[in-house]
Amino acid sequence: MSHLTTTAGSFADTVNIGNTSIAVGGSTLSNLVLGGQSVVVTSNVYAAAIAGLSGNTVNFGTVRQGSASPSASLVVTNNGSGALTDSLTTSTSALPTGVTASAPGPLGAGQSGSVNFSLNTTNVGIVSGSGSIDFASHNSQMSDLTLTSQSTAFSGTITELANAQIFKSSGIGTFSGGGSVYTLDFGTFVTGTGSVNADLGVLNAIPSSAFSEFLGGSFSQGAGTGYSFAGNVFSGLAGGAQNIGNLLTFDTTGLAAGIYNKSITFNGISSFGNLSDFNLGPITLNVTASVTGGGVSGVPEPATWMMLLLGFGFIGTSIRRNKGAGLSRLAA
């Protein structure tokens, strides 16, 4: 007995079986009809699941390194139909590095669920490549039927934040430090010997690439006697590029002996495409210089000559007065 499998469903058929005892050939006996039997035959015919997918591309967009993992999803539907239909099971394989996925549970006929994808932002770079979404038709009475997998293309960008570093481009002084704190020691000068300067630079210390962010920013400064600073406001500094021409000057004119300090802060901004600007941590440059008092020069100024002559005249007058007083006492 066989049953057509063109229609899905559960079927039950009754088969009547008639039994006859056949007489031995050549005998005078006739065939004897025995009692019949009825047999109920049941069968299940399953319609295979049919996988439907809402798309074959996943774009995570542009995100910064270390930011919250972006997510995306595709909708899976079991388009199978019939009175008895397999459920659809979904899994993923061969996903690009950094991409993870979670698949829905078994989907009955007409049901939908989401395959959810997530991107790890630990490593910078361009996300590209393809992965496979795999399907199987499942029921509890038969082995799973492997269905055709669907390839999915993945894309996205994980950017690298700009990294600001300060350096001395030219000029005098001892420059040191790193990270968020630097020091510039101009040295020691005699008061009134004029001015000295240093040209400060800012470097975007990341490699230039399709995913490196641009550096911008401005300077702020504290008070500092004897100092003047003209810092640039700039933006769009690519990886490996530098901004120079931030001139710091120290003028000793009119300064008393002592130590003179100044603080300069660079406030950096990292930017990329349509991402919101990211404020980098401030970088502080501590500047110091020492001034000592000047000695008497080889050729005094006119005002100095006048003071010297007046002083000598006062000394001479005092000496004559003292001598006159001594002679009076002797005469007495």
Residue pairs with C-beta under 8 A, 6 or more apart in sequence:
1 13
1 15
1 41
3 11
3 13
3 41
3 43
3 45
5 45
7 45
7 82
7 83
8 45
8 46
8 47
8 82
8 83
8 84
8 85
9 44
9 45
9 82
9 83
9 84
10 42
10 43
10 44
10 45
10 83
10 84
11 42
11 43
11 44
11 45
12 40
12 41
12 42
12 43
13 40
13 41
13 42
14 38
14 39
14 40
14 41
15 38
15 39
15 40
15 41
16 36
16 37
16 38
16 39
17 36
17 37
17 38
17 39
18 33
18 36
19 33
19 34
19 35
19 36
19 37
20 31
20 32
20 33
20 34
21 31
21 32
21 33
21 34
22 31
23 29
23 30
23 31
23 32
44 84
44 141
45 84
46 82
46 84
46 85
46 86
46 139
46 141
46 142
47 80
47 81
47 82
47 84
47 85
47 86
47 109
48 80
48 85
48 86
48 137
48 145
48 147
49 78
49 80
49 85
49 86
49 87
49 88
49 107
49 109
49 135
49 136
49 137
49 138
49 145
49 147
50 78
50 79
50 80
50 88
50 147
51 76
51 77
51 78
51 79
51 88
51 90
51 135
51 147
51 148
51 150
52 76
52 77
52 78
52 79
53 74
53 75
53 76
53 77
53 133
53 150
54 74
54 75
54 76
54 77
55 74
55 152
56 150
56 151
56 152
56 153
57 152
57 153
57 154
57 155
58 72
58 74
58 117
58 152
58 153
58 154
58 155
59 72
59 154
59 155
59 156
60 70
60 72
60 117
60 119
60 127
60 154
60 155
60 156
61 70
61 156
61 157
62 156
62 157
62 159
62 272
62 273
62 274
62 275
63 70
63 119
63 121
63 156
63 157
63 158
63 159
63 275
64 121
64 158
64 159
64 161
64 213
64 272
64 275
64 278
65 121
65 122
65 123
65 124
65 158
65 159
65 160
65 161
66 121
66 122
67 121
68 121
69 118
69 119
69 120
69 121
70 118
70 119
70 121
70 156
71 116
71 117
71 118
71 119
72 116
72 117
73 114
73 115
73 116
73 117
74 114
74 115
74 117
74 133
74 152
75 112
75 113
75 114
75 115
76 88
76 90
76 103
76 104
76 107
76 112
76 113
76 114
76 115
76 133
76 135
77 107
77 110
77 111
77 112
78 85
78 87
78 88
78 107
78 108
78 109
78 110
78 111
78 112
79 110
80 86
80 88
80 109
80 137
81 109
81 110
82 109
85 108
85 109
86 137
86 138
86 139
86 145
87 106
87 107
87 108
87 137
87 138
87 139
88 106
88 107
88 111
88 135
88 136
88 137
88 138
88 147
89 106
89 107
89 135
89 136
89 137
89 138
89 144
90 103
90 104
90 107
90 113
90 115
90 133
90 134
90 135
91 103
91 133
91 134
91 136
92 101
92 103
92 115
92 131
92 132
92 133
92 134
93 131
93 132
93 134
93 149
94 130
94 131
94 132
95 101
95 117
95 131
95 154
96 127
96 128
96 129
96 130
96 131
96 154
97 123
97 129
98 119
98 120
98 122
98 123
98 127
99 117
99 118
99 119
99 120
99 127
99 131
99 154
100 117
100 118
100 120
101 115
101 116
101 117
101 118
101 131
102 115
102 116
103 113
103 115
104 113
104 114
104 115
105 113
106 138
107 113
115 133
117 154
119 127
119 156
119 158
121 158
123 158
124 158
124 159
124 160
124 211
125 157
125 158
125 211
126 156
126 157
126 210
126 211
127 154
127 155
127 156
127 157
127 158
128 154
128 155
129 153
129 154
130 151
130 152
130 153
130 154
131 151
131 152
131 154
132 149
132 150
132 151
132 152
133 149
133 150
133 151
133 152
134 149
135 146
135 147
135 148
135 149
135 150
136 144
136 145
136 146
136 147
137 144
137 145
137 147
138 144
138 145
157 210
157 211
158 211
159 211
159 212
159 213
159 272
159 275
160 206
160 209
160 211
160 212
160 213
160 239
161 206
161 213
161 270
161 278
161 280
162 204
162 206
162 212
162 213
162 214
162 215
162 237
162 239
162 268
162 269
162 270
162 271
162 280
163 204
163 205
163 206
163 215
164 202
164 203
164 204
164 205
164 215
164 217
164 266
164 268
164 280
164 283
165 178
165 202
165 203
165 205
165 283
166 177
166 182
166 200
166 201
166 202
166 203
166 266
166 283
166 285
167 175
167 200
167 201
167 202
167 203
167 242
168 175
168 184
168 198
168 199
168 200
168 201
169 199
169 200
169 201
169 242
169 244
170 198
170 199
171 196
171 197
171 198
171 199
171 248
172 186
172 187
172 196
172 197
172 198
173 184
173 185
173 186
173 187
173 196
173 198
174 183
174 184
174 185
174 187
175 182
175 183
175 184
175 198
176 182
176 183
177 183
177 285
179 283
180 281
180 282
180 283
180 284
181 283
181 284
181 286
182 283
182 284
182 285
182 286
183 285
183 286
183 287
183 288
184 198
184 200
184 248
184 285
184 286
184 287
184 288
185 287
185 288
185 289
186 196
186 198
186 250
186 287
186 288
186 289
187 289
187 290
188 289
188 290
188 291
188 292
189 196
189 250
189 252
189 289
189 290
189 291
189 292
190 252
190 291
190 292
190 293
190 294
191 252
191 253
191 254
191 255
191 256
191 257
191 291
191 292
191 293
191 294
192 252
192 253
192 254
192 255
192 294
193 252
193 294
194 251
194 252
194 253
195 249
195 250
195 251
195 252
195 253
196 249
196 250
197 247
197 248
197 249
197 250
198 247
198 248
199 244
199 245
199 246
199 247
199 248
200 231
200 244
200 246
200 247
200 248
200 264
200 285
201 242
201 243
201 244
201 246
202 215
202 217
202 234
202 237
202 242
202 243
202 244
202 246
202 266
202 268
203 240
203 241
203 242
204 212
204 214
204 215
204 237
204 238
204 239
204 240
204 241
204 242
205 240
206 212
206 213
206 239
206 240
207 239
207 240
208 238
208 239
208 240
208 241
209 239
212 238
212 239
213 239
213 270
213 271
213 272
213 278
214 235
214 236
214 237
214 238
214 270
214 271
214 272
215 235
215 237
215 241
215 268
215 269
215 270
216 234
216 235
216 236
216 237
216 268
216 269
216 271
216 277
217 233
217 234
217 235
217 266
217 267
217 268
217 269
217 280
218 231
218 232
218 233
218 234
218 266
218 267
219 229
219 231
219 232
219 246
219 264
219 265
219 266
219 267
220 264
220 265
220 267
221 229
221 231
221 262
221 263
221 264
221 265
222 262
222 263
222 264
223 262
224 260
224 261
224 262
224 263
224 287
225 255
225 260
226 250
226 251
226 252
226 255
226 260
226 289
226 291
227 248
227 249
227 250
227 251
227 260
227 262
227 287
228 248
228 249
228 251
229 246
229 247
229 248
229 249
229 262
229 264
230 246
230 247
231 246
231 264
231 266
232 243
232 245
232 246
234 243
235 269
235 271
236 271
237 243
248 264
248 287
250 260
250 287
250 289
252 291
255 291
256 291
256 293
257 291
257 292
257 293
258 290
258 291
259 288
259 289
259 290
259 291
260 288
260 289
260 290
260 291
261 286
261 287
261 288
262 286
262 287
262 288
263 284
263 285
263 286
263 287
264 284
264 285
264 287
265 282
265 283
265 284
265 285
266 282
266 283
266 285
267 279
267 280
267 282
268 279
268 280
268 281
268 282
268 283
269 277
269 278
269 279
269 280
270 277
270 278
270 280
271 277
271 278
300 308
